[in-house]
Amino acid sequence: MGALLWLTIPVLAAIAATLYAGWAARNNRKSVGDVEELAGYTRFREAMERTRTDTDAAA
């Protein structure tokens, strides 16, 4: 009977972790899409290409 009691602890922890993961994922659904981050990366990449062509023209 004692072994059964010790077995319930990890089972309850797994259930609690599953519920928490579902709740945490639910809160992040609002921020789906990385439009701003992708736009920032595109601006960064364009700026780096401009800098590289300016340097290449001077050489």
PyMOL commands that place a pseudoatom at each C-alpha (Angstrom):
pseudoatom trace, name=CA, resn=MET, resi=1, chain=A, elem=C, hetatm=0, pos=[0.000, 0.000, 0.000]
pseudoatom trace, name=CA, resn=GLY, resi=2, chain=A, elem=C, hetatm=0, pos=[2.902, 2.327, 0.723]
pseudoatom trace, name=CA, resn=ALA, resi=3, chain=A, elem=C, hetatm=0, pos=[4.295, 1.776, -2.772]
pseudoatom trace, name=CA, resn=LEU, resi=4, chain=A, elem=C, hetatm=0, pos=[0.943, 2.754, -4.249]
pseudoatom trace, name=CA, resn=LEU, resi=5, chain=A, elem=C, hetatm=0, pos=[0.988, 5.955, -2.235]
pseudoatom trace, name=CA, resn=TRP, resi=6, chain=A, elem=C, hetatm=0, pos=[4.478, 6.785, -3.516]
pseudoatom trace, name=CA, resn=LEU, resi=7, chain=A, elem=C, hetatm=0, pos=[3.322, 6.095, -7.070]
pseudoatom trace, name=CA, resn=THR, resi=8, chain=A, elem=C, hetatm=0, pos=[0.545, 8.672, -6.809]
pseudoatom trace, name=CA, resn=ILE, resi=9, chain=A, elem=C, hetatm=0, pos=[3.039, 11.497, -6.245]
pseudoatom trace, name=CA, resn=PRO, resi=10, chain=A, elem=C, hetatm=0, pos=[4.635, 11.363, -9.742]
pseudoatom trace, name=CA, resn=VAL, resi=11, chain=A, elem=C, hetatm=0, pos=[1.248, 10.710, -11.330]
pseudoatom trace, name=CA, resn=LEU, resi=12, chain=A, elem=C, hetatm=0, pos=[-0.226, 13.809, -9.696]
pseudoatom trace, name=CA, resn=ALA, resi=13, chain=A, elem=C, hetatm=0, pos=[2.872, 15.806, -10.649]
pseudoatom trace, name=CA, resn=ALA, resi=14, chain=A, elem=C, hetatm=0, pos=[2.501, 14.705, -14.288]
pseudoatom trace, name=CA, resn=ILE, resi=15, chain=A, elem=C, hetatm=0, pos=[-1.165, 15.721, -14.291]
pseudoatom trace, name=CA, resn=ALA, resi=16, chain=A, elem=C, hetatm=0, pos=[-0.305, 19.094, -12.754]
pseudoatom trace, name=CA, resn=ALA, resi=17, chain=A, elem=C, hetatm=0, pos=[2.478, 19.633, -15.332]
pseudoatom trace, name=CA, resn=THR, resi=18, chain=A, elem=C, hetatm=0, pos=[0.102, 18.803, -18.175]
pseudoatom trace, name=CA, resn=LEU, resi=19, chain=A, elem=C, hetatm=0, pos=[-2.512, 21.225, -16.896]
pseudoatom trace, name=CA, resn=TYR, resi=20, chain=A, elem=C, hetatm=0, pos=[0.085, 23.972, -16.431]
pseudoatom trace, name=CA, resn=ALA, resi=21, chain=A, elem=C, hetatm=0, pos=[1.510, 23.426, -19.924]
pseudoatom trace, name=CA, resn=GLY, resi=22, chain=A, elem=C, hetatm=0, pos=[-1.968, 23.720, -21.414]
pseudoatom trace, name=CA, resn=TRP, resi=23, chain=A, elem=C, hetatm=0, pos=[-2.637, 26.888, -19.443]
pseudoatom trace, name=CA, resn=ALA, resi=24, chain=A, elem=C, hetatm=0, pos=[0.719, 28.429, -20.394]
pseudoatom trace, name=CA, resn=ALA, resi=25, chain=A, elem=C, hetatm=0, pos=[0.198, 27.638, -24.086]
pseudoatom trace, name=CA, resn=ARG, resi=26, chain=A, elem=C, hetatm=0, pos=[-3.270, 29.164, -23.960]
pseudoatom trace, name=CA, resn=ASN, resi=27, chain=A, elem=C, hetatm=0, pos=[-1.841, 32.504, -22.837]
pseudoatom trace, name=CA, resn=ASN, resi=28, chain=A, elem=C, hetatm=0, pos=[0.654, 32.608, -25.732]
pseudoatom trace, name=CA, resn=ARG, resi=29, chain=A, elem=C, hetatm=0, pos=[-1.931, 32.105, -28.472]
pseudoatom trace, name=CA, resn=LYS, resi=30, chain=A, elem=C, hetatm=0, pos=[-2.600, 35.838, -28.540]
pseudoatom trace, name=CA, resn=SER, resi=31, chain=A, elem=C, hetatm=0, pos=[0.916, 36.586, -29.732]
pseudoatom trace, name=CA, resn=VAL, resi=32, chain=A, elem=C, hetatm=0, pos=[0.936, 34.223, -32.705]
pseudoatom trace, name=CA, resn=GLY, resi=33, chain=A, elem=C, hetatm=0, pos=[2.986, 35.612, -35.566]
pseudoatom trace, name=CA, resn=ASP, resi=34, chain=A, elem=C, hetatm=0, pos=[6.385, 37.175, -35.552]
pseudoatom trace, name=CA, resn=VAL, resi=35, chain=A, elem=C, hetatm=0, pos=[5.622, 39.985, -37.972]
pseudoatom trace, name=CA, resn=GLU, resi=36, chain=A, elem=C, hetatm=0, pos=[7.474, 42.691, -36.048]
pseudoatom trace, name=CA, resn=GLU, resi=37, chain=A, elem=C, hetatm=0, pos=[10.500, 40.508, -35.405]
pseudoatom trace, name=CA, resn=LEU, resi=38, chain=A, elem=C, hetatm=0, pos=[10.696, 39.400, -39.031]
pseudoatom trace, name=CA, resn=ALA, resi=39, chain=A, elem=C, hetatm=0, pos=[10.370, 42.997, -40.209]
pseudoatom trace, name=CA, resn=GLY, resi=40, chain=A, elem=C, hetatm=0, pos=[13.202, 43.997, -37.867]
pseudoatom trace, name=CA, resn=TYR, resi=41, chain=A, elem=C, hetatm=0, pos=[15.364, 41.167, -39.164]
pseudoatom trace, name=CA, resn=THR, resi=42, chain=A, elem=C, hetatm=0, pos=[14.647, 42.234, -42.749]
pseudoatom trace, name=CA, resn=ARG, resi=43, chain=A, elem=C, hetatm=0, pos=[15.673, 45.819, -41.942]
pseudoatom trace, name=CA, resn=PHE, resi=44, chain=A, elem=C, hetatm=0, pos=[18.845, 44.546, -40.277]
pseudoatom trace, name=CA, resn=ARG, resi=45, chain=A, elem=C, hetatm=0, pos=[19.713, 42.339, -43.237]
pseudoatom trace, name=CA, resn=GLU, resi=46, chain=A, elem=C, hetatm=0, pos=[19.129, 45.192, -45.700]
pseudoatom trace, name=CA, resn=ALA, resi=47, chain=A, elem=C, hetatm=0, pos=[21.308, 47.497, -43.623]
pseudoatom trace, name=CA, resn=MET, resi=48, chain=A, elem=C, hetatm=0, pos=[24.090, 44.927, -43.563]
pseudoatom trace, name=CA, resn=GLU, resi=49, chain=A, elem=C, hetatm=0, pos=[23.878, 44.485, -47.337]
pseudoatom trace, name=CA, resn=ARG, resi=50, chain=A, elem=C, hetatm=0, pos=[24.090, 48.235, -47.853]
pseudoatom trace, name=CA, resn=THR, resi=51, chain=A, elem=C, hetatm=0, pos=[27.131, 48.441, -45.590]
pseudoatom trace, name=CA, resn=ARG, resi=52, chain=A, elem=C, hetatm=0, pos=[28.831, 45.597, -47.413]
pseudoatom trace, name=CA, resn=THR, resi=53, chain=A, elem=C, hetatm=0, pos=[28.251, 47.172, -50.853]
pseudoatom trace, name=CA, resn=ASP, resi=54, chain=A, elem=C, hetatm=0, pos=[29.522, 50.546, -49.604]
pseudoatom trace, name=CA, resn=THR, resi=55, chain=A, elem=C, hetatm=0, pos=[32.711, 48.890, -48.361]
pseudoatom trace, name=CA, resn=ASP, resi=56, chain=A, elem=C, hetatm=0, pos=[33.140, 46.883, -51.554]
pseudoatom trace, name=CA, resn=ALA, resi=57, chain=A, elem=C, hetatm=0, pos=[32.809, 50.030, -53.682]
pseudoatom trace, name=CA, resn=ALA, resi=58, chain=A, elem=C, hetatm=0, pos=[35.598, 51.741, -51.724]
pseudoatom trace, name=CA, resn=ALA, resi=59, chain=A, elem=C, hetatm=0, pos=[38.025, 48.854, -52.229]
for i in range(1, 59): cmd.bond("trace and resi %d" % i, "trace and resi %d" % (i + 1))
show_as sticks, trace
zoom trace
